[in-house]
Amino acid sequence: MTGRVIAVASGKGGVGKTWFAITLAQALAQEGKARGRRVALLDADLGLANADVQLGLAPVLDLGSVLAGRATAEQALVAHEAGFCLLPGRSGSGTLAGIEGAALDVALGLPRQLAARFDEVVLDLGAGLGAAQRRLLAEADLPLVLGTEEPTSLTDAYAVLKLLSQDAPARAPRLVVNMAAGAGAGQRVHATLEAATRRFLGRGLTLAGVVRRDAKVPEAIRAQTPLLTRHPTSAAAIDVAAIARGLAAASVAA
């Protein structure tokens, strides 16, 4: 049985996508530890990866090495003490944004390759959606679209949902509202987007969860330490852990 691929996407930068992908990977690892479930995080931001920076890592091998044929995905994996493995992107480089040909084929095959070894594979996709990112999102088992209360974020999140409905109409994306003023504010964001998707796309939109704005998040990022390690009882940590439990329960039920 192969693992599940969860893609984390957003229509714009600045919504906390990479932080959320890292924290979700850690939360899923903690949730599945008792059952021996393994989790991998693939930094698939082909334009400007930085998951390794947020985690305080300095990998020798990365996604660029794999796509160039200098290393295998297994060789490039880094085990993190937070309980998951990371396949890092290439920090500070935009050279992978326009990949094509054989390198693109390798990139598109990586999630399923990792899913053969791991129970959960979290993809941190780049902001916006170029051709490669759209294909990665469409082929994921569970697309998560991250948005905030900002009007521009709502517009961009809807654009992602619209493209996904065209690329993979059978996929049922879920919404995560990040940096919300509170649970009610996040639910209002969901209600707004769901009304738009029902009216214009003919489909509903499930809310995976709301992550409250939390000053502990930027502090943990500055410390290059996962939030659930540094501040496990903080509001945002509790919220992401709840989302992970919901996703894990859905996987077991399926």
Short mmCIF file of the C-alpha atoms (twelve columns), coordinates in Angstrom:
data_MODEL
# 
_entry.id   MODEL 
# 
loop_
_atom_site.group_PDB 
_atom_site.id 
_atom_site.type_symbol 
_atom_site.label_atom_id 
_atom_site.label_alt_id 
_atom_site.label_comp_id 
_atom_site.label_asym_id 
_atom_site.label_seq_id 
_atom_site.Cartn_x 
_atom_site.Cartn_y 
_atom_site.Cartn_z 
_atom_site.pdbx_PDB_model_num 
ATOM 1   C CA . MET A 1   0.000   0.000  0.000   1 
ATOM 2   C CA . THR A 2   1.433   3.389  -0.942  1 
ATOM 3   C CA . GLY A 3   1.328   6.450  1.259   1 
ATOM 4   C CA . ARG A 4   -0.815  9.542  0.884   1 
ATOM 5   C CA . VAL A 5   0.455   12.678 -0.830  1 
ATOM 6   C CA . ILE A 6   -0.741  15.948 0.768   1 
ATOM 7   C CA . ALA A 7   0.029   19.108 -1.191  1 
ATOM 8   C CA . VAL A 8   0.063   22.498 0.538   1 
ATOM 9   C CA . ALA A 9   -0.596  25.313 -1.944  1 
ATOM 10  C CA . SER A 10  -1.398  29.003 -1.867  1 
ATOM 11  C CA . GLY A 11  -2.099  31.590 -4.475  1 
ATOM 12  C CA . LYS A 12  0.339   34.109 -3.032  1 
ATOM 13  C CA . GLY A 13  3.361   34.343 -0.807  1 
ATOM 14  C CA . GLY A 14  3.358   35.600 2.742   1 
ATOM 15  C CA . VAL A 15  0.572   33.365 4.041   1 
ATOM 16  C CA . GLY A 16  2.831   31.029 6.041   1 
ATOM 17  C CA . LYS A 17  2.744   28.109 3.624   1 
ATOM 18  C CA . THR A 18  6.209   26.699 4.291   1 
ATOM 19  C CA . TRP A 19  5.826   27.121 8.042   1 
ATOM 20  C CA . PHE A 20  2.476   25.333 7.908   1 
ATOM 21  C CA . ALA A 21  3.869   22.475 5.776   1 
ATOM 22  C CA . ILE A 22  6.719   21.952 8.253   1 
ATOM 23  C CA . THR A 23  4.416   22.078 11.267  1 
ATOM 24  C CA . LEU A 24  1.887   19.759 9.626   1 
ATOM 25  C CA . ALA A 25  4.641   17.237 8.844   1 
ATOM 26  C CA . GLN A 26  5.732   17.285 12.477  1 
ATOM 27  C CA . ALA A 27  2.154   17.011 13.739  1 
ATOM 28  C CA . LEU A 28  1.431   14.077 11.420  1 
ATOM 29  C CA . ALA A 29  4.626   12.373 12.584  1 
ATOM 30  C CA . GLN A 30  3.596   12.782 16.205  1 
ATOM 31  C CA . GLU A 31  0.074   11.595 15.448  1 
ATOM 32  C CA . GLY A 32  1.293   8.469  13.669  1 
ATOM 33  C CA . LYS A 33  4.233   7.618  15.913  1 
ATOM 34  C CA . ALA A 34  2.340   5.026  17.957  1 
ATOM 35  C CA . ARG A 35  1.325   3.237  14.766  1 
ATOM 36  C CA . GLY A 36  4.796   3.404  13.244  1 
ATOM 37  C CA . ARG A 37  3.711   5.719  10.434  1 
ATOM 38  C CA . ARG A 38  6.516   7.544  8.623   1 
ATOM 39  C CA . VAL A 39  6.283   11.100 7.304   1 
ATOM 40  C CA . ALA A 40  8.304   12.926 4.662   1 
ATOM 41  C CA . LEU A 41  8.296   16.603 3.692   1 
ATOM 42  C CA . LEU A 42  9.231   17.465 0.118   1 
ATOM 43  C CA . ASP A 43  10.172  21.102 -0.416  1 
ATOM 44  C CA . ALA A 44  8.741   21.356 -3.909  1 
ATOM 45  C CA . ASP A 45  8.963   25.128 -4.120  1 
ATOM 46  C CA . LEU A 46  10.741  25.060 -7.470  1 
ATOM 47  C CA . GLY A 47  11.291  28.801 -7.426  1 
ATOM 48  C CA . LEU A 48  12.601  29.687 -3.963  1 
ATOM 49  C CA . ALA A 49  12.769  26.853 -1.444  1 
ATOM 50  C CA . ASN A 50  13.446  27.578 2.225   1 
ATOM 51  C CA . ALA A 51  12.170  24.738 4.417   1 
ATOM 52  C CA . ASP A 52  15.762  23.793 5.274   1 
ATOM 53  C CA . VAL A 53  16.448  27.384 6.381   1 
ATOM 54  C CA . GLN A 54  13.421  27.398 8.685   1 
ATOM 55  C CA . LEU A 55  14.659  24.121 10.165  1 
ATOM 56  C CA . GLY A 56  18.238  25.337 10.637  1 
ATOM 57  C CA . LEU A 57  19.679  22.739 8.256   1 
ATOM 58  C CA . ALA A 58  22.566  23.015 5.782   1 
ATOM 59  C CA . PRO A 59  22.085  19.975 3.522   1 
ATOM 60  C CA . VAL A 60  24.844  18.882 1.152   1 
ATOM 61  C CA . LEU A 61  22.347  17.348 -1.271  1 
ATOM 62  C CA . ASP A 62  18.979  18.777 -2.280  1 
ATOM 63  C CA . LEU A 63  16.232  18.661 -4.883  1 
ATOM 64  C CA . GLY A 64  18.541  20.272 -7.412  1 
ATOM 65  C CA . SER A 65  21.019  17.412 -6.922  1 
ATOM 66  C CA . VAL A 66  18.268  14.857 -7.530  1 
ATOM 67  C CA . LEU A 67  16.930  16.577 -10.650 1 
ATOM 68  C CA . ALA A 68  20.457  16.871 -12.053 1 
ATOM 69  C CA . GLY A 69  21.056  13.142 -11.518 1 
ATOM 70  C CA . ARG A 70  23.838  13.681 -8.979  1 
ATOM 71  C CA . ALA A 71  21.925  11.982 -6.169  1 
ATOM 72  C CA . THR A 72  18.904  9.813  -5.545  1 
ATOM 73  C CA . ALA A 73  15.937  11.029 -3.527  1 
ATOM 74  C CA . GLU A 74  16.906  8.606  -0.772  1 
ATOM 75  C CA . GLN A 75  20.424  10.036 -0.621  1 
ATOM 76  C CA . ALA A 76  19.085  13.594 -0.397  1 
ATOM 77  C CA . LEU A 77  16.653  12.861 2.447   1 
ATOM 78  C CA . VAL A 78  17.534  14.402 5.807   1 
ATOM 79  C CA . ALA A 79  16.095  12.912 8.995   1 
ATOM 80  C CA . HIS A 80  14.993  15.671 11.373  1 
ATOM 81  C CA . GLU A 81  14.735  15.230 15.111  1 
ATOM 82  C CA . ALA A 82  11.122  16.459 14.917  1 
ATOM 83  C CA . GLY A 83  10.225  13.001 13.597  1 
ATOM 84  C CA . PHE A 84  9.997   13.428 9.836   1 
ATOM 85  C CA . CYS A 85  12.377  13.313 6.874   1 
ATOM 86  C CA . LEU A 86  12.982  16.307 4.620   1 
ATOM 87  C CA . LEU A 87  13.896  16.313 0.963   1 
ATOM 88  C CA . PRO A 88  15.157  19.917 0.823   1 
ATOM 89  C CA . GLY A 89  14.802  22.265 -2.089  1 
ATOM 90  C CA . ARG A 90  17.569  24.569 -3.265  1 
ATOM 91  C CA . SER A 91  17.617  27.535 -0.896  1 
ATOM 92  C CA . GLY A 92  18.111  30.985 -2.368  1 
ATOM 93  C CA . SER A 93  17.856  29.848 -5.978  1 
ATOM 94  C CA . GLY A 94  15.193  30.389 -8.590  1 
ATOM 95  C CA . THR A 95  16.902  28.164 -11.142 1 
ATOM 96  C CA . LEU A 96  14.449  25.300 -10.747 1 
ATOM 97  C CA . ALA A 97  11.368  27.387 -11.517 1 
ATOM 98  C CA . GLY A 98  11.555  26.788 -15.254 1 
ATOM 99  C CA . ILE A 99  12.569  23.137 -15.314 1 
ATOM 100 C CA . GLU A 100 11.373  21.050 -18.220 1 
ATOM 101 C CA . GLY A 101 12.060  17.801 -20.049 1 
ATOM 102 C CA . ALA A 102 13.655  14.940 -18.122 1 
ATOM 103 C CA . ALA A 103 14.195  17.032 -14.979 1 
ATOM 104 C CA . LEU A 104 10.500  17.924 -14.900 1 
ATOM 105 C CA . ASP A 105 9.550   14.261 -15.250 1 
ATOM 106 C CA . VAL A 106 11.791  13.412 -12.297 1 
ATOM 107 C CA . ALA A 107 10.233  16.206 -10.191 1 
ATOM 108 C CA . LEU A 108 6.706   15.083 -10.984 1 
ATOM 109 C CA . GLY A 109 7.554   11.499 -10.050 1 
ATOM 110 C CA . LEU A 110 9.142   12.297 -6.697  1 
ATOM 111 C CA . PRO A 111 5.957   12.456 -4.583  1 
ATOM 112 C CA . ARG A 112 4.887   8.942  -5.605  1 
ATOM 113 C CA . GLN A 113 8.446   7.697  -5.232  1 
ATOM 114 C CA . LEU A 114 8.491   8.939  -1.651  1 
ATOM 115 C CA . ALA A 115 4.971   7.592  -1.052  1 
ATOM 116 C CA . ALA A 116 6.332   4.108  -1.719  1 
ATOM 117 C CA . ARG A 117 8.439   4.481  1.452   1 
ATOM 118 C CA . PHE A 118 6.442   6.862  3.627   1 
ATOM 119 C CA . ASP A 119 2.873   6.787  4.914   1 
ATOM 120 C CA . GLU A 120 2.408   10.554 4.551   1 
ATOM 121 C CA . VAL A 121 4.222   12.803 2.079   1 
ATOM 122 C CA . VAL A 122 3.689   16.541 2.558   1 
ATOM 123 C CA . LEU A 123 4.491   18.748 -0.452  1 
ATOM 124 C CA . ASP A 124 5.381   22.373 0.133   1 
ATOM 125 C CA . LEU A 125 4.485   23.924 -3.224  1 
ATOM 126 C CA . GLY A 126 5.695   27.322 -4.351  1 
ATOM 127 C CA . ALA A 127 3.533   30.420 -4.141  1 
ATOM 128 C CA . GLY A 128 1.494   30.869 -7.285  1 
ATOM 129 C CA . LEU A 129 0.972   28.021 -9.680  1 
ATOM 130 C CA . GLY A 130 3.226   27.515 -12.654 1 
ATOM 131 C CA . ALA A 131 2.793   24.493 -14.913 1 
ATOM 132 C CA . ALA A 132 4.883   22.137 -12.753 1 
ATOM 133 C CA . GLN A 133 3.237   23.274 -9.520  1 
ATOM 134 C CA . ARG A 134 -0.212  22.836 -11.031 1 
ATOM 135 C CA . ARG A 135 0.586   19.277 -12.032 1 
ATOM 136 C CA . LEU A 136 2.002   18.442 -8.614  1 
ATOM 137 C CA . LEU A 137 -1.109  19.851 -6.950  1 
ATOM 138 C CA . ALA A 138 -3.493  18.061 -9.294  1 
ATOM 139 C CA . GLU A 139 -1.821  14.696 -8.735  1 
ATOM 140 C CA . ALA A 140 -1.799  14.915 -4.936  1 
ATOM 141 C CA . ASP A 141 -4.225  12.709 -3.036  1 
ATOM 142 C CA . LEU A 142 -5.227  15.603 -0.804  1 
ATOM 143 C CA . PRO A 143 -4.777  19.219 -1.927  1 
ATOM 144 C CA . LEU A 144 -4.740  21.725 0.938   1 
ATOM 145 C CA . VAL A 145 -5.216  25.373 -0.034  1 
ATOM 146 C CA . LEU A 146 -3.869  27.854 2.490   1 
ATOM 147 C CA . GLY A 147 -5.369  31.311 2.833   1 
ATOM 148 C CA . THR A 148 -5.699  34.188 5.287   1 
ATOM 149 C CA . GLU A 149 -8.267  36.875 6.033   1 
ATOM 150 C CA . GLU A 150 -6.563  39.311 3.643   1 
ATOM 151 C CA . PRO A 151 -8.739  40.129 0.587   1 
ATOM 152 C CA . THR A 152 -5.849  39.439 -1.807  1 
ATOM 153 C CA . SER A 153 -5.297  36.058 -0.197  1 
ATOM 154 C CA . LEU A 154 -8.972  35.196 -0.617  1 
ATOM 155 C CA . THR A 155 -8.819  36.125 -4.301  1 
ATOM 156 C CA . ASP A 156 -5.679  34.095 -4.875  1 
ATOM 157 C CA . ALA A 157 -6.965  31.098 -2.926  1 
ATOM 158 C CA . TYR A 158 -10.072 31.096 -5.097  1 
ATOM 159 C CA . ALA A 159 -7.859  31.208 -8.209  1 
ATOM 160 C CA . VAL A 160 -6.032  28.088 -6.992  1 
ATOM 161 C CA . LEU A 161 -9.341  26.329 -6.334  1 
ATOM 162 C CA . LYS A 162 -10.589 27.280 -9.805  1 
ATOM 163 C CA . LEU A 163 -7.467  25.928 -11.513 1 
ATOM 164 C CA . LEU A 164 -7.654  22.741 -9.479  1 
ATOM 165 C CA . SER A 165 -11.293 22.224 -10.476 1 
ATOM 166 C CA . GLN A 166 -10.124 22.368 -14.103 1 
ATOM 167 C CA . ASP A 167 -6.985  20.253 -13.692 1 
ATOM 168 C CA . ALA A 168 -8.401  17.584 -11.364 1 
ATOM 169 C CA . PRO A 169 -12.191 17.823 -11.022 1 
ATOM 170 C CA . ALA A 170 -12.299 14.573 -9.029  1 
ATOM 171 C CA . ARG A 171 -10.029 15.955 -6.302  1 
ATOM 172 C CA . ALA A 172 -11.722 17.398 -3.227  1 
ATOM 173 C CA . PRO A 173 -9.494  20.159 -1.829  1 
ATOM 174 C CA . ARG A 174 -9.674  21.366 1.737   1 
ATOM 175 C CA . LEU A 175 -9.120  24.874 3.046   1 
ATOM 176 C CA . VAL A 176 -6.782  25.873 5.854   1 
ATOM 177 C CA . VAL A 177 -7.182  29.420 7.161   1 
ATOM 178 C CA . ASN A 178 -3.896  30.622 8.635   1 
ATOM 179 C CA . MET A 179 -3.087  33.580 10.895  1 
ATOM 180 C CA . ALA A 180 -6.754  34.038 11.776  1 
ATOM 181 C CA . ALA A 181 -7.858  36.473 14.480  1 
ATOM 182 C CA . GLY A 182 -9.886  33.621 15.955  1 
ATOM 183 C CA . ALA A 183 -11.916 30.545 15.085  1 
ATOM 184 C CA . GLY A 184 -14.922 32.660 14.082  1 
ATOM 185 C CA . ALA A 185 -12.851 34.786 11.716  1 
ATOM 186 C CA . GLY A 186 -11.475 31.652 10.069  1 
ATOM 187 C CA . GLN A 187 -14.936 30.205 9.665   1 
ATOM 188 C CA . ARG A 188 -16.082 33.396 7.973   1 
ATOM 189 C CA . VAL A 189 -13.215 33.105 5.482   1 
ATOM 190 C CA . HIS A 190 -14.314 29.555 4.768   1 
ATOM 191 C CA . ALA A 191 -17.943 30.612 4.327   1 
ATOM 192 C CA . THR A 192 -16.930 33.291 1.832   1 
ATOM 193 C CA . LEU A 193 -14.807 30.950 -0.264  1 
ATOM 194 C CA . GLU A 194 -17.291 28.108 -0.113  1 
ATOM 195 C CA . ALA A 195 -20.075 30.393 -1.334  1 
ATOM 196 C CA . ALA A 196 -17.870 31.356 -4.284  1 
ATOM 197 C CA . THR A 197 -16.912 27.774 -5.133  1 
ATOM 198 C CA . ARG A 198 -20.531 26.595 -4.953  1 
ATOM 199 C CA . ARG A 199 -21.762 29.437 -7.131  1 
ATOM 200 C CA . PHE A 200 -19.055 29.515 -9.767  1 
ATOM 201 C CA . LEU A 201 -17.425 26.067 -9.632  1 
ATOM 202 C CA . GLY A 202 -20.426 23.954 -8.664  1 
ATOM 203 C CA . ARG A 203 -18.680 22.294 -5.735  1 
ATOM 204 C CA . GLY A 204 -18.387 22.706 -1.983  1 
ATOM 205 C CA . LEU A 205 -15.242 23.330 0.025   1 
ATOM 206 C CA . THR A 206 -14.359 21.483 3.215   1 
ATOM 207 C CA . LEU A 207 -12.610 23.368 6.009   1 
ATOM 208 C CA . ALA A 208 -9.612  21.382 7.265   1 
ATOM 209 C CA . GLY A 209 -9.067  23.823 10.098  1 
ATOM 210 C CA . VAL A 210 -8.235  27.296 11.334  1 
ATOM 211 C CA . VAL A 211 -4.819  28.292 12.678  1 
ATOM 212 C CA . ARG A 212 -4.910  31.298 14.972  1 
ATOM 213 C CA . ARG A 213 -2.434  34.155 14.693  1 
ATOM 214 C CA . ASP A 214 0.259   33.477 17.255  1 
ATOM 215 C CA . ALA A 215 3.369   35.490 18.190  1 
ATOM 216 C CA . LYS A 216 5.124   32.219 19.008  1 
ATOM 217 C CA . VAL A 217 5.210   31.327 15.287  1 
ATOM 218 C CA . PRO A 218 7.636   34.033 14.083  1 
ATOM 219 C CA . GLU A 219 9.692   33.507 17.235  1 
ATOM 220 C CA . ALA A 220 10.072  29.793 16.444  1 
ATOM 221 C CA . ILE A 221 10.946  30.589 12.820  1 
ATOM 222 C CA . ARG A 222 13.668  33.000 13.954  1 
ATOM 223 C CA . ALA A 223 14.991  30.269 16.239  1 
ATOM 224 C CA . GLN A 224 14.902  27.824 13.276  1 
ATOM 225 C CA . THR A 225 13.019  25.346 15.442  1 
ATOM 226 C CA . PRO A 226 9.687   23.608 14.655  1 
ATOM 227 C CA . LEU A 227 6.806   25.145 16.597  1 
ATOM 228 C CA . LEU A 228 5.640   21.869 18.140  1 
ATOM 229 C CA . THR A 229 9.131   21.418 19.566  1 
ATOM 230 C CA . ARG A 230 9.665   24.951 20.831  1 
ATOM 231 C CA . HIS A 231 6.127   25.933 21.854  1 
ATOM 232 C CA . PRO A 232 3.980   22.765 21.869  1 
ATOM 233 C CA . THR A 233 1.173   24.355 23.930  1 
ATOM 234 C CA . SER A 234 0.894   27.558 21.874  1 
ATOM 235 C CA . ALA A 235 -2.374  28.360 20.119  1 
ATOM 236 C CA . ALA A 236 -1.044  27.730 16.605  1 
ATOM 237 C CA . ALA A 237 0.585   24.454 17.669  1 
ATOM 238 C CA . ILE A 238 -2.695  23.238 19.132  1 
ATOM 239 C CA . ASP A 239 -4.553  24.217 15.958  1 
ATOM 240 C CA . VAL A 240 -2.165  22.458 13.569  1 
ATOM 241 C CA . ALA A 241 -2.151  19.356 15.779  1 
ATOM 242 C CA . ALA A 242 -5.959  19.320 15.545  1 
ATOM 243 C CA . ILE A 243 -5.781  19.557 11.753  1 
ATOM 244 C CA . ALA A 244 -3.303  16.668 11.678  1 
ATOM 245 C CA . ARG A 245 -5.603  14.541 13.838  1 
ATOM 246 C CA . GLY A 246 -8.479  15.228 11.478  1 
ATOM 247 C CA . LEU A 247 -6.431  14.327 8.425   1 
ATOM 248 C CA . ALA A 248 -5.066  11.184 10.069  1 
ATOM 249 C CA . ALA A 249 -8.559  10.087 11.084  1 
ATOM 250 C CA . ALA A 250 -9.802  10.622 7.537   1 
ATOM 251 C CA . SER A 251 -6.928  8.513  6.200   1 
ATOM 252 C CA . VAL A 252 -7.727  5.656  8.567   1 
ATOM 253 C CA . ALA A 253 -11.438 5.832  7.706   1 
ATOM 254 C CA . ALA A 254 -10.610 5.673  3.991   1 
# 
